[in-house]
Each structure stands twice: as structure tokens, then as C-alpha cells.
Amino acid sequence: MNVTDVLFLAERSSGEGGFPYLTVVLGFFALIVLVIIAVLGRFFRIWLQAYMSNADIGIFELFGMSLRKVHLPTIVQSKIQAVKAGLSTISTRDLESHFLAGGRVINVVRALIAAQRANIDLNFKTATAIDLAGRDVLDAVQTSVNPKVIDCPSQTGARSTVDGVAKDGIQLKVRARVTVRTNIKQLVGGATEETVIARVGEGIVNAIGGAELYKRVLENPDMISKRTLEKGLDAGTSFEILSIDIADVDVGENVGAKLQAEQAEADKKMRQAEAEGRRAMAVAREQEMKALVEENRAKVVMAEAEVPLATADALRKGNLGVMDLFRLRNISADTQMRDAISKSDSHPQSQTTTDAKRPQTP
């Protein structure tokens, strides 16, 4: 049964006074046609734009992309730009998949067009990988064509110069400008500008430290650039270093003399601490000797106290006679008399010396 048979049955039923099936069927088909016209009319303008630009995007493709929540003007505009630039290998499906992955489709297409004009080897797969990695692929292509200059150290950093010390101890403060261009092949996974700045700063410090005299660096600043470029500092980065230009070299402080002064001060404090330790040990030793002297004096006193007892014991036992005792006492008395005479003779001499040293009053 086809559409003609349906219409015939509907007309026959309505002619017999029954339900108006013909009107319902015609209304249903009219509704379907109106829906189709409304849906197609929504995409007609953008489809016509793509068709007139030979972008090869069907109206049903536009309908499918709309159901997948794809921004149609972005895809159509990118496809038109690619076709007009001769990038026929980029398909609508590739653009749609990159958009759904969160990429910047227009930016990628513009980067591919710029790379083609500049004879840079860049395909759609690499460009989308760079874009999805968070890098600005268009800026990378533009930097490859027109190199940019990076300040070392960065103007936004805490330090305004790269400081190095020559072998003679003089500090030099250097500001450099690094000219780089993007290395497209290493853009994914390569280090950023911060790494380049850090490596160049390290190379400058190394070059200054290798100079025997700071005056040689001032006379020939390009020695810093030559030694720094020889190290291949752009390895593993997203950039290729073209040149390193020394913008300014200033003389800083005498770091060598300052360090020597600080070392001398530290040595002085260490020697003072050692001397203080030895003095404390000497004082302690002196106190120990004084205590030892007092201890020996006590022993002498104790020994002298035992002499009378020993003498009495010797007399009792007959080991010492009375005459021997008197003889010992005479010897002791004679010794004390001689000590008294010697002290009396030395006292006037010391008194005379004291009077001679005393200033005379006119």
C-alpha cells in the first residue's frame, strides 16, 4: 500500500460521512514538511556559505554537528579558511574532533596557514597536539618567523641583574638580552622561557667566574656571550637561542676582600675563644695548686705536732738522751736567731728602695 492508496481510502471514508481521514493525513504530512523546512532552514544559510566557498560540508553534517553540541560557525569558518589556503587535507571530521577535545580550532588553522606561507614543516596532527598541550601554536609559528627577545634576568623577577664574581674577587652585575625563535619540533614537552633564562644566567655566572681579572670582562664583554653560547643551553627547550647580547655590565662590591675580612674576624673570635679557654684552665689550675699548697701545709702542721710526741717517746725508750735533746733545742734556737737577723738586715734595704722610688716634694 503506497501513499496514493492511503489518500484514496481516506477520501472514500470521508465521502461516506465518516471521520475526515484525508484532512488528518494531509495535515500530518504538512506538519512534517514544515518541520523539515524549519530544521533545514536553520542550517541553510551556513550551508550555503560553505557551499559557495567549496568547503564540502553537507547540510546533514551540519545537523549532526548541531546534535553533538558543536559550534557550527567555528567549524565552517575554519574549513573555509583551510580550503582557501590550499589545506585540502584537513577534513571536517578532524576539525570537529579537535573542537570536541577542547582545542582552539581557528587558532590551529591560522597557525597551519602561517606555517605554510613561511615554509615551516607543520602538519595538522602536530599543531593540534601543541594546542591541546596548552601552548599557543599560532604564537609559536609567529615566533619562528619573527624571533623575539627575552630579558635575562626577567624584568618581572626579584633581581634586576645576574651577579658573578671573577677570580680576583670583584663582583660584576650583568644584564643580557637573549634572542630566540620557537623550535616547533620540541614545542611539545620542551622547556619554557623560564628554563632558558635560568640556563643563560647560569652560563653568565660561569663565564664571569672563569675570568682571571674583572677588567678583562669589562674590556671584552662578548667573551660572556661566546662562552655561554658554546654550552648549548637551548637543548631540551622549546626555543633555539640565536644570540646573547650583553646589555650592561656594572662593577659591584669586592666580594673577595669582604670574605677575607669576615674570615679574619671569625679567626679572631676563634682565637679569642681559645685564649679564654686557656685562661680559664690556668685559673682553675692555679686554684688547684693553692688548694694543694694548703693541703701540704696542713700535713706539715700535723707532722710538726707529732715531733714532741716522738721526742717524748724516744726519751722514754732511751733512744734519745737529755743532752741530745738540749743540743737539738740549741740548734733550733740558733736557727731561729739567724732567721731573725737575716730578716732584720733585709728590711732596711727594702725600706731604702721604697724611699728612693717615692717622688720628692719640692
KEFI-566617 format. One record per residue: residue in one letter; x, y, z of N, C-alpha, C in turn. Coordinates in steps of 0.02 Angstrom, whole numbers, padded with zeros to 5 digits, always signed. Example, Ala and Ser with C-alpha at 12.3 -4.5 7.8 and 13.67 -1.06 7.14 Angstrom:
BEGIN
a+00660-00284+00390+00615-00225+00390+00660-00165+00390s+00642-00112+00354+00684-00053+00357+00645+00002+00394
//
This chain:
BEGIN
m+00043-00059+00000+00000+00000+00000+00045+00062+00000n+00035+00107-00048+00076+00167-00054+00036+00228-00029v+00065+00287-00040+00032+00349-00017-00033+00362-00055t-00035+00342-00120-00096+00353-00160-00154+00313-00133d-00141+00250-00115-00193+00207-00087-00218+00235-00021v-00172+00262+00020-00192+00291+00085-00238+00350+00074l-00219+00392+00026-00261+00451+00012-00329+00430-00016f-00331+00377-00058-00394+00353-00087-00441+00328-00033l-00414+00287+00013-00455+00261+00068-00480+00317+00113a-00435+00367+00125-00456+00422+00168-00511+00463+00136e-00509+00472+00068-00560+00510+00033-00626+00472+00030r-00620+00406+00022-00681+00364+00019-00717+00364+00087s-00677+00360+00140-00709+00358+00207-00741+00424+00224s-00708+00478+00205-00737+00543+00220-00798+00557+00176g-00801+00526+00114-00858+00536+00070-00919+00499+00094e-00911+00447+00133-00967+00408+00158-00995+00436+00224g-00972+00497+00241-00998+00528+00302-00962+00507+00365g-00904+00476+00356-00866+00454+00415-00817+00507+00439f-00765+00484+00473-00713+00528+00502-00671+00557+00445p-00653+00620+00446-00615+00652+00391-00541+00632+00393y-00528+00572+00371-00459+00547+00372-00414+00586+00324l-00440+00608+00269-00399+00643+00220-00370+00707+00249t-00411+00742+00285-00388+00805+00315-00332+00793+00366v-00342+00740+00405-00291+00724+00456-00225+00705+00424v-00228+00662+00372-00167+00639+00340-00132+00697+00306l-00170+00739+00272-00139+00797+00239-00108+00844+00291g-00141+00853+00346-00114+00897+00399-00050+00868+00428f-00050+00800+00436+00010+00768+00463+00069+00777+00416f+00057+00764+00351+00112+00772+00303+00134+00845+00299a+00088+00891+00305+00105+00962+00303+00148+00981+00363l+00131+00951+00421+00170+00965+00482+00242+00939+00474i+00247+00879+00445+00315+00850+00435+00355+00895+00388v+00323+00916+00335+00358+00959+00287+00380+01024+00319l+00336+01053+00359+00353+01115+00393+00412+01106+00441v+00412+01050+00478+00467+01036+00524+00533+01029+00486i+00530+00992+00429+00591+00983+00389+00615+01049+00362i+00569+01090+00338+00588+01155+00311+00618+01200+00367a+00587+01196+00427+00613+01237+00482+00683+01215+00502v+00692+01148+00506+00758+01123+00526+00811+01140+00473l+00794+01125+00410+00841+01139+00357+00852+01214+00348g+00800+01253+00359+00808+01325+00353+00855+01354+00405r+00859+01322+00463+00906+01344+00515+00978+01338+00493f+00992+01284+00455+01061+01272+00432+01072+01294+00360f+01021+01320+00328+01028+01335+00257+01079+01391+00245r+01076+01443+00285+01120+01500+00274+01193+01480+00282i+01209+01443+00336+01279+01424+00347+01301+01370+00297w+01252+01327+00277+01269+01277+00225+01283+01311+00159l+01244+01363+00143+01254+01400+00080+01322+01434+00080q+01341+01460+00139+01407+01492+00145+01463+01442+00131a+01456+01381+00160+01507+01330+00149+01506+01305+00076y+01446+01300+00048+01440+01275-00021+01471+01325-00069m+01458+01388-00062+01486+01438-00106+01562+01445-00099s+01589+01422-00042+01662+01425-00031+01696+01359-00046n+01658+01310-00074+01686+01244-00089+01713+01210-00027a+01681+01220+00031+01704+01190+00093+01682+01118+00100d+01636+01094+00058+01615+01024+00057+01587+01003+00125i+01538+01038+00149+01504+01020+00212+01430+01015+00196g+01402+00954+00203+01332+00942+00188+01286+00969+00243i+01224+00979+00223+01176+01007+00272+01161+00956+00327f+01163+00893+00309+01151+00841+00360+01211+00835+00408e+01270+00850+00382+01329+00853+00427+01320+00909+00477l+01295+00964+00454+01282+01020+00500+01230+01001+00552f+01179+00965+00530+01128+00942+00577+01157+00895+00629g+01201+00849+00607+01232+00803+00654+01278+00839+00703m+01317+00888+00678+01361+00925+00723+01320+00965+00773s+01263+00990+00752+01221+01027+00798+01196+00982+00855l+01180+00920+00838+01159+00872+00890+01216+00855+00937r+01279+00859+00912+01337+00844+00954+01364+00906+00990k+01325+00960+00990+01342+01021+01026+01406+01053+01000v+01416+01051+00935+01475+01082+00905+01456+01151+00880h+01500+01199+00891+01487+01268+00868+01498+01271+00793l+01442+01275+00756+01445+01270+00683+01485+01326+00650p+01476+01390+00669+01515+01443+00636+01590+01433+00642t+01613+01405+00699+01685+01394+00708+01711+01343+00658i+01675+01287+00651+01697+01234+00606+01693+01258+00534v+01638+01289+00515+01630+01312+00445+01682+01365+00428q+01692+01412+00472+01741+01465+00458+01812+01436+00453s+01829+01389+00497+01895+01358+00494+01904+01318+00430k+01851+01281+00410+01856+01241+00349+01863+01287+00288i+01826+01342+00286+01831+01389+00230+01902+01418+00226q+01931+01437+00284+01999+01464+00284+02049+01413+00260a+02040+01350+00281+02087+01298+00260+02082+01285+00185v+02021+01283+00159+02011+01270+00087+02040+01328+00046k+02026+01389+00066+02051+01446+00029+02128+01450+00031a+02158+01424+00085+02231+01425+00091+02264+01365+00058g+02225+01319+00031+02253+01261-00002+02266+01202+00044l+02240+01204+00104+02249+01148+00151+02191+01100+00144s+02190+01064+00088+02134+01020+00072+02136+00955+00112t+02192+00941+00144+02198+00878+00181+02160+00880+00248i+02140+00938+00269+02105+00944+00333+02031+00931+00321s+02004+00881+00353+01934+00862+00343+01891+00894+00397t+01826+00894+00382+01778+00921+00431+01777+00879+00495r+01786+00814+00487+01787+00770+00546+01846+00786+00591d+01905+00802+00561+01963+00820+00602+01950+00884+00642l+01920+00933+00609+01906+00996+00644+01855+00985+00700e+01805+00944+00686+01755+00930+00737+01784+00893+00797s+01825+00843+00784+01855+00805+00839+01901+00849+00881h+01938+00894+00849+01981+00939+00888+01939+00987+00930f+01884+01011+00903+01840+01055+00942+01811+01018+01002l+01789+00957+00992+01760+00917+01047+01813+00901+01100a+01877+00899+01080+01931+00886+01128+01950+00948+01168g+01919+01004+01152+01933+01065+01190+01986+01109+01158g+02002+01097+01094+02052+01136+01061+02025+01200+01030r+02072+01244+01012+02055+01307+00979+02064+01296+00903v+02009+01281+00870+02011+01259+00801+02036+01316+00755i+02007+01375+00763+02027+01431+00720+02100+01448+00729n+02125+01446+00791+02195+01460+00804+02240+01410+00769v+02221+01346+00770+02261+01294+00738+02262+01304+00663v+02205+01319+00633+02203+01329+00560+02244+01389+00539r+02240+01443+00577+02280+01502+00561+02354+01487+00568a+02372+01448+00618+02443+01429+00626+02467+01387+00567l+02425+01341+00543+02444+01300+00485+02451+01343+00423i+02408+01392+00415+02414+01436+00357+02478+01477+00361a+02493+01504+00421+02555+01544+00429+02617+01501+00418a+02615+01437+00442+02672+01393+00432+02681+01376+00358q+02626+01367+00323+02631+01352+00251+02660+01411+00213r+02640+01472+00231+02667+01531+00197+02742+01540+00213a+02763+01520+00272+02833+01529+00291+02876+01468+00277n+02848+01417+00243+02884+01355+00226+02909+01319+00290i+02868+01319+00340+02883+01283+00402+02847+01217+00401d+02883+01163+00418+02854+01096+00417+02810+01087+00479l+02745+01093+00468+02697+01086+00523+02634+01054+00496n+02616+00995+00521+02555+00961+00499+02499+00971+00550f+02439+00948+00530+02381+00959+00573+02386+00921+00639k+02414+00861+00637+02420+00820+00698+02465+00854+00748t+02523+00878+00725+02569+00912+00770+02539+00976+00798a+02505+01013+00754+02476+01077+00776+02422+01065+00830t+02380+01014+00820+02329+01001+00871+02360+00976+00936a+02414+00937+00931+02448+00914+00992+02476+00973+01031i+02506+01020+00996+02533+01080+01029+02477+01120+01061d+02421+01126+01026+02365+01165+01052+02334+01132+01113l+02326+01066+01111+02297+01031+01168+02345+01029+01228a+02410+01038+01215+02459+01041+01270+02458+01108+01306g+02417+01155+01283+02411+01219+01316+02455+01273+01287r+02492+01258+01234+02534+01308+01202+02496+01345+01148d+02515+01406+01136+02486+01446+01082+02523+01431+01018v+02495+01387+00976+02530+01365+00916+02538+01421+00866l+02490+01467+00863+02496+01524+00817+02553+01569+00839d+02559+01583+00903+02614+01624+00928+02681+01589+00916a+02682+01522+00922+02743+01485+00910+02766+01492+00837v+02719+01487+00791+02736+01495+00720+02759+01566+00707q+02726+01615+00735+02746+01684+00725+02816+01698+00755t+02831+01666+00812+02897+01674+00842+02951+01640+00799s+02932+01585+00766+02980+01553+00721+02997+01597+00662v+02948+01635+00639+02960+01680+00582+02993+01744+00606n+02968+01772+00661+02994+01835+00688+03021+01821+00759p+03087+01810+00767+03115+01794+00834+03100+01849+00884k+03095+01828+00947+03081+01877+01000+03141+01880+01047v+03142+01933+01087+03197+01947+01132+03173+01936+01204i+03213+01899+01242+03198+01884+01312+03250+01919+01356d+03226+01955+01408+03272+01987+01455+03297+01937+01505c+03361+01941+01520+03392+01897+01570+03432+01941+01619p+03410+01944+01682+03352+01910+01711+03287+01943+01690s+03232+01909+01705+03167+01934+01685+03150+01998+01723q+03118+02044+01688+03101+02108+01719+03049+02101+01774t+03012+02046+01773+02962+02034+01825+02990+01998+01885g+03054+01980+01883+03084+01943+01938+03106+01990+01995a+03131+01958+02048+03152+01997+02107+03220+02030+02096r+03263+02001+02054+03329+02028+02042+03331+02062+01973s+03368+02116+01969+03372+02154+01906+03435+02138+01867t+03483+02103+01898+03546+02086+01864+03567+02015+01882v+03611+01988+01840+03642+01923+01854+03711+01938+01882d+03723+01918+01944+03785+01934+01980+03834+01876+01977g+03897+01892+01960+03950+01843+01959+04013+01873+01988v+04058+01830+02011+04120+01852+02043+04179+01824+02004a+04225+01869+01982+04285+01847+01947+04334+01816+01997k+04389+01788+01971+04437+01755+02014+04474+01803+02060d+04476+01868+02042+04509+01917+02085+04463+01942+02140g+04401+01916+02145+04356+01932+02199+04311+01991+02187i+04311+02021+02126+04269+02078+02111+04204+02053+02081q+04149+02081+02107+04082+02062+02083+04062+02103+02022l+04032+02070+01972+04006+02102+01913+03932+02089+01907k+03894+02141+01890+03821+02137+01882+03805+02145+01809v+03772+02095+01779+03762+02092+01707+03688+02089+01691r+03668+02124+01639+03601+02118+01609+03610+02098+01536a+03574+02046+01516+03581+02019+01448+03513+02016+01414r+03515+02013+01347+03455+02006+01306+03466+01946+01260v+03421+01898+01264+03428+01835+01227+03377+01835+01170t+03401+01825+01110+03358+01821+01050+03345+01748+01035v+03282+01728+01034+03263+01658+01024+03208+01653+00971r+03202+01594+00943+03145+01578+00900+03119+01509+00919t+03057+01497+00905+03024+01435+00926+03050+01376+00887n+03063+01321+00923+03081+01258+00893+03017+01215+00891i+02985+01212+00833+02919+01179+00828+02924+01105+00847k+02979+01072+00829+02985+01001+00842+02988+00985+00916q+03012+01031+00956+03019+01019+01028+02968+01060+01069l+02919+01087+01035+02870+01128+01071+02829+01087+01120v+02814+01024+01101+02777+00980+01146+02828+00945+01191g+02825+00959+01255+02871+00928+01303+02934+00967+01314g+02945+01021+01277+03005+01062+01286+02998+01112+01342a+03055+01133+01369+03056+01181+01424+03035+01250+01400t+03013+01292+01445+02985+01357+01429+03038+01412+01437e+03015+01475+01432+03061+01532+01436+03097+01535+01503e+03065+01515+01557+03096+01518+01623+03160+01475+01625t+03157+01417+01592+03216+01374+01591+03272+01406+01550v+03255+01437+01494+03305+01471+01453+03338+01527+01493i+03298+01567+01529+03326+01622+01569+03372+01595+01624a+03351+01541+01656+03392+01512+01710+03458+01485+01682r+03455+01452+01625+03517+01424+01596+03564+01480+01573v+03537+01531+01543+03579+01587+01520+03611+01621+01581g+03573+01631+01634+03601+01660+01694+03657+01617+01723e+03647+01552+01723+03699+01507+01747+03762+01512+01703g+03752+01516+01637+03810+01523+01592+03847+01588+01603i+03810+01643+01616+03843+01707+01629+03885+01705+01693v+03857+01676+01745+03894+01670+01809+03956+01628+01799n+03950+01574+01761+04007+01530+01748+04061+01566+01708a+04040+01605+01658+04088+01641+01617+04125+01694+01658i+04090+01729+01701+04122+01780+01743+04170+01746+01793g+04148+01691+01821+04190+01656+01869+04253+01628+01838g+04253+01615+01773+04313+01589+01740+04363+01643+01721a+04345+01706+01727+04391+01761+01709+04441+01773+01766e+04505+01782+01747+04556+01794+01797+04548+01863+01829l+04533+01913+01788+04525+01981+01812+04459+02009+01788y+04427+02048+01830+04363+02077+01810+04372+02128+01754k+04432+02158+01750+04444+02208+01698+04441+02177+01629r+04460+02114+01623+04456+02081+01558+04384+02074+01535v+04340+02062+01582+04269+02057+01564+04242+02125+01542l+04263+02177+01577+04241+02244+01558+04269+02264+01490e+04331+02244+01476+04361+02260+01411+04330+02221+01354n+04308+02160+01367+04283+02117+01314+04219+02081+01338p+04163+02116+01340+04101+02085+01366+04076+02027+01324d+04094+02025+01259+04068+01972+01216+04097+01904+01233m+04149+01903+01277+04175+01838+01299+04122+01800+01339i+04078+01838+01373+04023+01806+01409+03975+01773+01360s+03958+01808+01306+03912+01781+01256+03941+01719+01223k+04005+01722+01205+04036+01665+01170+04038+01603+01214r+04059+01612+01276+04063+01554+01321+03995+01526+01338t+03945+01570+01342+03878+01547+01357+03847+01510+01299l+03857+01534+01238+03829+01501+01179+03862+01434+01166e+03925+01427+01186+03960+01363+01174+03932+01306+01215k+03893+01320+01267+03868+01268+01312+03805+01234+01286g+03775+01260+01231+03714+01229+01205+03657+01232+01255l+03641+01292+01279+03592+01299+01332+03520+01287+01308d+03509+01285+01241+03440+01276+01217+03422+01203+01208a+03464+01157+01229+03448+01085+01223+03389+01067+01268g+03340+01034+01239+03282+01012+01277+03231+01066+01290t+03239+01124+01259+03191+01179+01268+03149+01188+01205s+03099+01230+01210+03056+01243+01153+03082+01299+01108f+03143+01322+01122+03170+01378+01085+03240+01362+01059e+03260+01399+01010+03328+01397+00983+03359+01465+00996i+03415+01466+01033+03448+01529+01050+03488+01552+00990l+03472+01611+00966+03507+01640+00908+03567+01682+00930s+03558+01722+00982+03613+01764+01006+03601+01783+01078i+03656+01799+01112+03653+01825+01180+03693+01890+01181d+03658+01945+01192+03690+02011+01190+03693+02040+01260i+03752+02063+01279+03762+02092+01346+03740+02165+01343a+03687+02181+01379+03660+02249+01378+03697+02296+01425d+03720+02271+01482+03752+02315+01531+03794+02273+01578v+03852+02300+01598+03897+02268+01646+03916+02321+01698d+03901+02309+01761+03918+02354+01815+03964+02319+01865v+04008+02358+01896+04054+02330+01947+04019+02334+02014g+04018+02279+02048+03988+02276+02114+04040+02283+02170e+04029+02252+02225+04075+02257+02282+04132+02207+02277n+04182+02218+02318+04240+02174+02320+04223+02115+02366v+04196+02064+02336+04172+02006+02375+04231+01969+02406g+04287+01966+02369+04346+01930+02396+04371+01962+02460a+04378+02029+02459+04402+02063+02519+04352+02057+02576k+04289+02061+02560+04237+02055+02611+04239+01986+02644l+04247+01935+02602+04251+01867+02630+04314+01858+02672q+04371+01887+02650+04432+01883+02689+04425+01918+02756a+04392+01977+02755+04381+02013+02818+04337+01972+02865e+04285+01944+02837+04240+01903+02879+04277+01841+02905q+04320+01812+02863+04359+01754+02886+04408+01773+02941a+04440+01832+02932+04487+01855+02984+04450+01869+03049e+04391+01900+03044+04352+01912+03105+04331+01847+03139a+04313+01797+03097+04295+01732+03125+04355+01699+03158d+04414+01704+03125+04475+01676+03156+04492+01711+03221k+04483+01778+03221+04497+01816+03282+04452+01793+03339k+04389+01786+03326+04343+01763+03378+04360+01693+03401m+04382+01650+03354+04401+01583+03373+04463+01583+03417r+04513+01625+03399+04573+01629+03440+04557+01658+03509q+04513+01708+03511+04493+01736+03575+04458+01683+03618a+04416+01644+03587+04383+01591+03625+04433+01540+03651e+04483+01523+03609+04534+01476+03631+04575+01505+03688a+04594+01571+03682+04632+01603+03736+04591+01606+03800e+04527+01621+03793+04484+01623+03852+04480+01554+03884g+04478+01503+03842+04477+01435+03870+04542+01418+03907r+04599+01439+03876+04662+01426+03910+04668+01465+03975r+04643+01528+03974+04646+01569+04036+04603+01536+04091a+04545+01513+04071+04502+01480+04120+04536+01417+04148m+04570+01381+04104+04606+01321+04128+04663+01340+04174a+04699+01397+04158+04754+01419+04202+04727+01440+04270v+04670+01477+04271+04640+01497+04334+04620+01437+04375a+04591+01388+04341+04571+01327+04376+04633+01290+04404r+04686+01289+04363+04748+01256+04386+04778+01292+04445e+04775+01360+04443+04801+01399+04499+04763+01384+04563q+04698+01380+04557+04658+01365+04616+04673+01294+04641e+04685+01249+04595+04703+01181+04616+04770+01180+04653m+04818+01220+04627+04884+01221+04660+04879+01254+04729k+04838+01307+04735+04829+01338+04801+04799+01288+04850a+04750+01251+04827+04721+01201+04871+04772+01148+04890l+04815+01131+04841+04866+01080+04856+04917+01106+04907v+04935+01172+04900+04981+01202+04949+04952+01201+05019e+04889+01220+05024+04856+01220+05089+04853+01149+05118e+04842+01102+05075+04841+01033+05098+04909+01011+05124n+04962+01031+05087+05030+01012+05110+05048+01048+05176r+05027+01111+05182+05039+01147+05244+05005+01113+05303a+04946+01089+05291+04910+01053+05344+04948+00990+05363k+04976+00958+05312+05015+00897+05327+05078+00914+05367v+05110+00973+05350+05170+00994+05387+05151+01008+05460v+05096+01044+05469+05075+01060+05538+05061+00996+05577m+05029+00948+05544+05016+00884+05577+05081+00848+05594a+05129+00853+05546+05193+00820+05560+05231+00855+05617e+05229+00923+05619+05262+00960+05674+05229+00945+05741a+05164+00933+05739+05130+00917+05802+05151+00848+05829e+05174+00805+05787+05195+00739+05809+05268+00738+05834v+05306+00793+05822+05377+00794+05843+05384+00789+05919p+05348+00830+05958+05355+00823+06031+05335+00754+06056l+05284+00726+06025+05264+00660+06047+05318+00608+06032a+05348+00616+05973+05402+00569+05954+05462+00578+05998t+05477+00642+06017+05534+00655+06061+05523+00624+06130a+05462+00634+06156+05447+00605+06222+05450+00529+06219d+05426+00501+06165+05428+00428+06159+05500+00403+06155a+05542+00443+06118+05613+00423+06113+05648+00427+06180l+05632+00479+06221+05661+00485+06288+05640+00427+06332r+05576+00408+06328+05553+00353+06369+05588+00287+06351k+05597+00278+06288+05627+00215+06265+05703+00216+06268g+05732+00273+06284+05804+00278+06289+05838+00287+06222n+05801+00299+06171+05832+00310+06105+05860+00381+06099l+05842+00426+06142+05867+00495+06141+05884+00516+06211g+05945+00544+06218+05967+00566+06283+05946+00637+06296v+05955+00657+06360+05937+00725+06380+05982+00775+06346m+06047+00758+06341+06094+00803+06309+06079+00810+06235d+06058+00756+06207+06039+00761+06135+05980+00807+06127l+05934+00805+06173+05875+00847+06169+05895+00920+06175f+05939+00935+06225+05961+01004+06231+06000+01028+06171r+06039+00983+06144+06077+01001+06084+06030+01018+06027l+05977+00981+06018+05928+00995+05965+05894+01061+05977r+05878+01076+06040+05845+01140+06055+05892+01198+06042n+05957+01189+06059+06006+01242+06045+06012+01255+05970i+06012+01200+05932+06016+01208+05859+05955+01244+05833s+05895+01226+05859+05833+01259+05838+05833+01332+05856a+05856+01348+05918+05860+01418+05939+05908+01456+05896d+05966+01425+05881+06015+01458+05839+05987+01472+05769t+05949+01425+05743+05919+01435+05677+05868+01491+05678q+05827+01495+05730+05778+01549+05734+05812+01616+05741m+05868+01619+05778+05904+01682+05787+05933+01705+05720r+05960+01659+05683+05988+01678+05618+05933+01701+05570d+05875+01669+05573+05820+01693+05531+05799+01763+05549a+05797+01777+05614+05777+01844+05636+05828+01895+05614i+05893+01878+05620+05945+01925+05599+05941+01939+05524s+05929+01886+05484+05926+01895+05411+05865+01938+05391k+05810+01930+05426+05751+01970+05410+05763+02042+05429s+05796+02055+05486+05810+02124+05506+05858+02158+05460d+05905+02120+05430+05953+02150+05383+05919+02167+05316s+05872+02127+05294+05839+02140+05230+05785+02193+05234h+05758+02207+05291+05704+02256+05299+05728+02327+05286p+05784+02350+05314+05807+02419+05299+05823+02429+05226q+05850+02378+05191+05867+02385+05120+05803+02395+05078s+05749+02356+05093+05687+02364+05057+05654+02431+05071q+05664+02456+05135+05636+02520+05153+05671+02575+05115t+05738+02568+05108+05777+02618+05071+05757+02619+04998t+05744+02562+04968+05723+02558+04898+05655+02590+04889t+05610+02582+04936+05544+02611+04933+05548+02687+04937d+05595+02711+04981+05602+02784+04988+05633+02815+04925a+05676+02777+04891+05708+02803+04831+05657+02809+04774k+05611+02763+04770+05560+02764+04718+05506+02817+04731r+05498+02839+04794+05444+02886+04811+05464+02954+04784p+05420+02990+04746+05435+03057+04719+05445+03107+04775q+05495+03152+04766+05510+03204+04816+05468+03266+04803t+05444+03293+04858+05403+03353+04853+05447+03414+04860p+05447+03459+04813+05490+03519+04817+05468+03566+04874
//
